[in-house]
Amino acid sequence: MTKNEKPGSILTFGGYNVEKFAKEGLKESDVKWFDIDKQNMQYWSIPMGGDQISLGSGPNSTAKISSSNVILDSGLSYALIPSHDIKVMMQLLNDKYGLSCARDQFDVEQNGGNLAFPTCSGCNKTNYDKVEDFKFKLGGQDFVMPKSSFLHMRDHNKFSDEESEMCNLVLAQSDMDTSGSASGASFFGEGGSQNWLLGD
């Protein structure tokens, strides 16, 4: 789609180009397809197909979550998780790796209780390296949330030789109301249906 000899953009009808949106090396067989929730057509909403989340294997690795759907939002760069589920995830991190995660009270007050990322103490490099990926169901299929997408080590303290003991849990607590209305979603409504909102 260009009038000169230089390569221009490409418009594809009835298909897609894996090389343009998937990680390098992935093939057509790596693309996963899901049926959207026909009861929630207002969003790209996918039933989870399971009520368990796991963190690695062995003791204290699995817990029950309350959410039933995941809403996909390519304009979001992190995840919004209902309060019950994010507490479950923080408890798993504590039980398995000794990470104590909590939302900073100042951030909570500044953000009205929402979009305040928890900080995790006891998160030195040794503990951080041990943390595994979260696993849950999406459309009944196993899905992985890699550690790099939800847990970030804080920078080394440049004013001392001490190793950082803190991490940021890049998951925002949000009880999103997706019950459906003419005006759209109330992202921070109380008592709304329980849905995860996942960015890319």
N, C-alpha and C positions, 0 to 999 in steps of 0.2 A: 504494500500500500504506500508507494512512493513514486514521485514523478522523476526522480533522478536515478543514477546508477548505484547509489549507496543503498545498503540493505535497510529496509524500513520495518514497520510493524507487521504482524501477521494476525489475521482474523480467521478463527477456526469455527466452522459451523458443524454441529452434530458430533463433536468430539472434543479432545483436549490434548495438550502436549505435556507429557509427564516431565520432560526436562525443564519446563518453565515454572513448575510449582512444587516439585518434589525434590528431596535432597539428592545430591549427586550419587549416582549408582543405583537408585531405585528403579524398579521396572513396573510395568502394568500390573503384574501380579501382586505388587505391594500396595496398590491402591485399595482402600476399604470402602465399601458402600453400605449405607445404613438407610433403613426406612425411617422417615420422620414421623413424629407423633401426630396422627390425624386429629387428635382432640386439642392440639395446640398449634394450629397452622399459622398463628401470628408470628412464630419464630422458627428458626432452624433448630427444632427441638427433637432430640433423639432419646428414646427410652434407654435407661442404663441396662436393664435386664439383669440386675443383681443388686443386693443390698449389703455387699461386703467390700471393704477396702483392706489391702494388705501392704505391708512394708517389709520386704524381704521374706524370709522364712524362719521357722522355728517358733519358740515360745514368744508370746506377746506381739505377734506379727499381724493379726487379723482383728478387725472390729466391724461392727455394724453401723451403717450410715442410714440417714433418714430420707435422703433424696431419691427421686425416681427418674429424673430426667436431666439431660445436659443440653444447654442451649449454646450453640456455636456462634461466635462473634469474631470475625476476622479483624475488626477494628479495635479489639482489646488486646493488650500485650501481657496480661496476667489472668489470674482466675478469681472469680467471685464465688465464694463458698458459703452456704448457709451456716449459721452459728453452731448448730449441733454438730455438723460434720467437721468443721474446722477445729472444734474442740477435740473431737475424736482423733483427728490427724495429729494434733499437738500432743495428745496423750500417748499415741504410738511412738512419736519421736522421743518422748520422755522415758517411756518404759523400755525401749530398745537401746537407746543411745545416751540417755541421761541429759538430753537437751530440754531445758526449761523455757518454754515459749510463752510469751504474753504480749498483749498489745500495750504500747506505751501510752500512759494516761494522758500525756500532753497531746499526742497525736489524736487520741480518741476525742478529746474535747475540741480540738481544732477542726476535726472532720465530722463532728456531729455523731461520732460512734461508728462511722463507716470509712472504708478505704484506709484504715490505719493498719499498716503491715506489722505483724508481731515481730519482736526480737527474741532471739533464743540465746540464753547464756549456757556456758559449758560447751561451747561450740569451737573448740580449738581444732587445729588441722587434723590431729589424730582422730578425733570424734567425727569431724566432717567427712573424712575419707571413708569412714565405716558406713555412713548413711547410704541406704539403697533407694531404689525408685519406688514410688507408690504405684500400686496396681489396682485396677478396678474394672468393672464391666461397662462397655459402651455398645449398645445395640446387641447385648448378649455376647460380645466378643471381648477377649482380654485386651486391655489397653494400658499403656504405661505412661505415667507422668514422670519424666526423668528428673533426677535430683537437681540438675543444672537449671531447671525451669522453676523450682519452688524454694530452693535454699541457696542463699548467697552469703559467702563469708565476707565479713567486714574487712576493710583495708587494715594492714599492719599499722600499729601505733608508731607513727614516725617520730614521736617525741621520746620514745624509750625503746629498749630492746625487748620489751615484753611482747609475746605472741598474742594476737587477738583471740579473745574468748567468746566473741559474739558473732551471730549470724542473723541475717534478715530472712524471715519466712515470707516469701513473695506470694502470699495468698491473702486476699482481702475478705473479711467477714461481711456478708450481706444476706439479709433475709429478703430476697427479691420477690415481689408480688407479681406473678405472671398469670393471674386469674383471668386477664383479658378485659380490656375496656376500649372504648372508642379512642381514648387519648393515648393508648399504649400502656407500657409497663411502668409501674411505680417501683423503681429499682431497689428502694430501701423501705418498702412497705412492711408493716408488722402483720404477722399472721398470714402471709401469702403462701402460695404453694412452694414446695421446696425444690429448687432447681440449681444446678451448678451452671455458671456462665464461664465458658472457656474461651480464651483468646488464642491467638496463634503465636 
